[in-house]
Amino acid sequence: MAVVLDILKNDPRGPRHPEKAHRPDQAVQLKKPDWIRVKAPGSRAWTETQKIVREHGLHTVCEEAGCPNIGECWEKRHATFMIMGDTCTRACAFCNVRTGLPDALDAGEPEKIADSVAKLGLHHVVITSVDRDDLRDGGAEHFARTIRAIRRASPGTTIEILTPDFLRKDGALEVVVAAKPDVFNHNLETVPGRYLTVRPGARYFHSVRLLQRVKELDPTIFTKSGIMVGLGEERNEVVQLMDDLRSADVDFLTIGQYLQPSKKHHAVMRFVPPDEFKTYETTGYAKGFLLVSATPLTRSSHHAGEDFARLQAARLAKLPPALSA
């Protein structure tokens, strides 16, 4: 059974999800299957990673979203940093990140992130954020400043970003792409037919177009997107989503099992068995993705460093012999 670390209990600021607090508990409560198992956190390396994060007053999506892989990742000194605070302006039905009115941006955060990356000795770092619909540029310049700060502090570190959709933020995407991250990730999260109930503040085809636009602006940047299954989607909808992403020239697709953070969140409609994830992986490769990660515990930034090396190798293998020599 999955171990989700509930380090954010009893928050003095009140309920994490005020918009969900008065909703009835979800009636559907499926028992977790045997194949969803993770190691409980608590090793020495995990503690050291936590200490560095705490010393700099940083947030990680590992903690805020209750990621089941936190024990494994932090033991390897891998942490996905979450910038622009811990409070999101959206209220997605699946997400455990706090919702509400965020605080002002911390102008010193990019340098704090860069210092932590250097202290952890990261070869590859993932930077994500809450949605900041309250900001004129959605936080695009803050992303760009963070990328540039990491480049100065750790020139050899490759940088992967997992961004919001910058909906109605003209020019924001261009600012982020100009900072030249190595991987630009934006998750679709689910199939278009589930958006109204799962991701009501977002627009499916805007997100697809966002990823396509990254490639138009800078074809050298790897693009990546991910979805959860078990939210009521049908297989044919997932396959169509793959086609939509390939039409946008997306390189890397991740597919993982949705796990319900609380009884107030969207219910798990189905636990997808491992062999079905394998068929998704096979289908994804057949459709032309450079890389597909599809397992019950796959998450966007899980094994990100290893996956980046595989992405580079897959791109090189597709080049004509004269160019790859």
C-alpha positions in Angstrom: 0.0 0.0 0.0 1.2 3.5 -0.8 2.8 5.5 1.9 2.0 9.2 1.6 3.8 11.4 4.1 1.2 13.7 5.8 3.7 16.3 7.0 1.2 19.1 6.3 -1.4 18.1 8.9 -2.8 20.6 11.4 -1.7 23.6 9.5 -2.3 26.7 11.7 -3.4 28.7 8.5 -6.6 26.6 8.4 -7.9 24.1 5.8 -5.6 23.5 2.8 -8.6 23.4 0.5 -11.4 25.7 1.8 -13.3 25.2 -1.4 -13.6 21.5 -0.7 -14.0 21.6 3.1 -17.8 21.5 3.1 -18.2 19.0 0.3 -19.5 15.5 1.2 -16.9 12.8 1.3 -16.5 10.9 -2.0 -18.7 7.8 -1.9 -16.3 5.7 -3.9 -13.3 4.5 -1.8 -11.5 1.7 -3.7 -9.0 -0.5 -1.9 -5.4 0.0 -3.0 -4.1 -3.0 -4.9 -0.9 -4.9 -4.0 1.1 -3.3 -6.9 1.1 0.2 -5.4 3.9 -0.1 -2.9 6.6 2.4 -1.9 9.4 2.6 0.6 8.6 4.7 3.7 10.9 7.8 4.0 13.4 8.3 6.8 16.9 7.4 5.7 20.0 9.6 6.6 20.2 11.0 3.0 16.4 11.8 3.1 17.0 13.7 6.4 19.9 15.6 4.9 17.8 16.6 1.8 15.0 17.7 4.1 17.4 19.8 6.1 18.7 21.7 3.1 15.2 22.4 1.9 14.2 23.7 5.4 17.3 25.8 5.9 16.5 27.8 2.7 12.7 28.0 3.5 11.9 26.3 0.2 8.8 24.4 -0.9 8.9 21.1 -2.8 6.1 19.5 -4.8 7.3 16.2 -3.2 5.8 17.4 0.1 3.0 19.7 -1.0 1.4 17.2 -3.3 2.0 14.2 -1.1 4.0 12.4 -3.7 4.3 8.6 -3.0 7.9 8.6 -4.3 9.3 11.1 -1.8 11.3 8.4 0.1 13.1 7.1 -2.9 13.8 10.5 -4.5 15.0 12.3 -1.4 17.2 9.4 -0.5 19.0 10.0 -3.8 19.1 13.8 -3.0 16.5 14.5 -5.8 13.9 17.1 -4.9 11.4 18.9 -7.2 11.4 22.6 -6.1 8.2 24.5 -6.1 8.6 28.2 -6.6 6.3 31.2 -6.0 4.9 30.0 -2.7 2.8 27.0 -1.5 -0.6 28.4 -2.4 -2.3 27.9 -5.8 -4.9 30.2 -7.3 -6.6 27.1 -9.0 -8.7 24.5 -7.3 -8.2 21.3 -9.3 -10.2 18.3 -8.0 -7.1 16.0 -7.9 -4.4 18.2 -6.4 -3.3 18.4 -2.8 -1.4 21.7 -3.0 -2.9 24.5 -0.8 -5.5 26.7 -2.6 -6.3 30.4 -1.8 -4.8 33.8 -2.2 -1.0 33.6 -2.5 1.6 35.8 -0.8 3.8 38.2 -2.7 6.8 36.7 -4.6 10.0 36.2 -2.7 12.5 38.2 -4.8 15.4 36.2 -3.3 13.9 32.8 -4.1 15.8 32.2 -7.4 19.2 32.5 -5.6 18.0 30.3 -2.7 17.0 27.6 -5.2 20.3 27.9 -7.0 22.2 27.6 -3.7 20.3 24.5 -2.7 20.9 22.9 -6.1 24.6 23.5 -5.7 24.7 22.1 -2.1 22.8 19.0 -3.2 25.2 18.6 -6.1 22.3 18.0 -8.5 23.2 17.0 -12.1 19.6 17.6 -13.1 16.9 19.7 -11.3 13.2 20.0 -11.8 11.5 23.3 -11.0 7.7 23.6 -10.8 5.3 26.1 -9.4 1.8 26.8 -8.2 -0.5 28.6 -10.6 -0.3 32.3 -10.1 -3.2 33.7 -12.0 -2.9 36.8 -9.7 0.3 37.9 -11.4 0.4 39.8 -14.6 2.8 37.3 -16.3 1.7 34.3 -14.3 5.2 34.1 -12.8 7.0 33.7 -16.1 9.8 36.2 -15.2 10.3 34.4 -11.8 10.8 31.1 -13.7 13.3 32.8 -16.0 15.2 34.3 -13.1 15.4 30.9 -11.4 16.7 29.3 -14.5 19.4 31.9 -14.9 20.4 31.7 -11.2 20.9 28.0 -11.4 23.0 28.4 -14.6 25.3 30.8 -12.7 25.6 28.6 -9.6 25.7 25.2 -11.3 26.7 25.6 -15.0 26.8 21.8 -15.5 23.3 21.2 -14.1 20.5 20.5 -16.6 17.2 22.2 -15.9 13.7 20.8 -16.3 10.7 23.0 -15.7 7.1 22.0 -15.0 5.0 25.1 -15.6 1.4 26.3 -15.3 -0.5 27.0 -18.5 0.0 30.8 -18.4 -3.7 31.1 -19.5 -4.5 34.6 -20.7 -0.9 35.8 -20.0 0.3 37.1 -23.3 4.0 37.0 -23.8 4.6 34.9 -20.7 5.7 31.7 -22.5 8.2 33.6 -24.6 9.9 34.9 -21.5 10.3 31.4 -20.1 11.5 29.8 -23.3 14.1 32.6 -23.8 15.8 31.4 -20.6 16.5 28.1 -22.3 15.5 25.3 -19.9 16.7 21.9 -21.2 13.2 20.3 -20.7 9.9 22.2 -20.8 7.1 20.1 -19.1 3.5 21.1 -18.9 1.0 18.4 -17.8 -2.3 17.8 -19.5 -3.3 15.8 -16.4 -6.3 14.1 -18.0 -8.3 13.6 -21.2 -10.4 16.5 -22.5 -13.7 14.9 -21.5 -12.7 15.0 -17.8 -11.5 18.6 -17.7 -14.7 20.1 -16.3 -14.6 17.9 -13.3 -10.9 17.3 -12.8 -9.2 20.5 -14.1 -12.0 23.1 -14.4 -9.7 26.2 -14.4 -7.7 25.0 -17.4 -8.4 24.5 -21.2 -7.2 21.3 -22.8 -6.4 22.7 -26.3 -4.7 25.8 -24.8 -2.3 23.4 -23.0 -1.6 21.4 -26.2 -1.0 24.6 -28.1 1.4 25.8 -25.3 3.6 22.8 -25.8 3.5 23.2 -29.6 4.5 26.8 -29.3 7.6 25.9 -27.2 8.9 23.8 -30.1 8.1 26.6 -32.6 10.1 29.1 -30.4 13.0 26.8 -29.7 13.2 23.3 -31.4 16.2 22.3 -29.3 14.2 22.2 -26.0 12.7 18.8 -25.1 9.0 19.0 -24.4 7.2 16.7 -22.0 3.6 16.2 -20.7 1.9 13.8 -18.3 -1.5 12.5 -17.4 -3.1 10.5 -14.6 -5.3 7.5 -15.2 -8.0 6.1 -13.0 -10.2 9.3 -13.2 -12.9 7.8 -15.4 -11.2 8.1 -18.8 -11.5 5.5 -21.6 -8.6 3.9 -23.4 -9.6 5.5 -26.7 -9.5 8.9 -25.1 -5.9 8.3 -23.9 -4.8 7.2 -27.3 -6.4 10.3 -28.9 -4.5 12.4 -26.3 -1.3 10.8 -27.5 -2.1 11.8 -31.0 -2.8 15.4 -29.9 0.6 15.6 -28.1 2.4 14.1 -31.1 0.8 16.6 -33.4 2.4 19.2 -31.1 5.7 17.5 -31.5 5.9 16.6 -27.8 8.9 14.3 -27.0 8.2 12.6 -23.7 4.9 11.3 -22.2 4.4 10.2 -18.6 1.4 8.2 -17.4 0.7 7.3 -13.8 -2.1 6.1 -11.5 -4.1 8.8 -9.8 -4.1 8.5 -6.0 -6.8 10.4 -4.1 -5.2 12.8 -1.5 -8.3 13.0 0.7 -12.0 12.0 0.8 -12.8 15.5 -0.4 -10.8 15.1 -3.6 -11.9 13.4 -6.9 -12.5 9.7 -6.3 -10.3 7.0 -7.8 -12.6 5.5 -10.3 -10.3 2.6 -11.1 -6.9 1.2 -10.3 -5.2 0.5 -13.7 -3.2 -2.8 -13.6 0.5 -2.8 -14.6 -0.1 -4.7 -17.8 -2.4 -2.0 -19.1 0.3 0.6 -18.4 2.6 -1.5 -20.5 0.2 -1.4 -23.4 0.1 2.4 -23.1 3.9 2.5 -23.2 4.0 0.4 -26.3 1.4 2.5 -28.0 3.2 5.7 -27.1 6.4 4.5 -28.7 4.6 3.4 -31.8 3.2 6.9 -32.1 6.7 8.4 -32.1 7.4 9.7 -28.6 11.1 9.7 -27.9 10.4 8.5 -24.4 7.4 7.0 -22.6 7.1 6.3 -18.8 3.9 4.5 -17.9 3.7 2.7 -14.6 1.3 3.0 -11.6 3.8 5.1 -9.6 5.1 7.2 -12.5 5.2 10.9 -11.7 6.3 13.8 -13.8 9.7 14.3 -12.1 10.3 10.7 -11.0 13.7 9.6 -12.3 13.9 12.9 -14.2 17.7 12.9 -14.4 18.0 9.4 -15.8 15.1 10.1 -18.2 16.9 13.2 -19.5 19.9 11.1 -20.4 17.6 8.7 -22.2 15.9 11.6 -24.1 19.3 12.8 -25.3 20.2 9.3 -26.5 16.9 8.8 -28.2 17.1 12.1 -30.1 20.7 11.3 -31.1 19.7 7.9 -32.4 17.0 9.5 -34.7 19.5 11.9 -36.3 20.9 11.0 -39.8 24.4 9.3 -39.5 26.2 12.4 -40.9 24.7 14.6 -38.2 25.1 12.2 -35.2 28.8 11.5 -36.0 
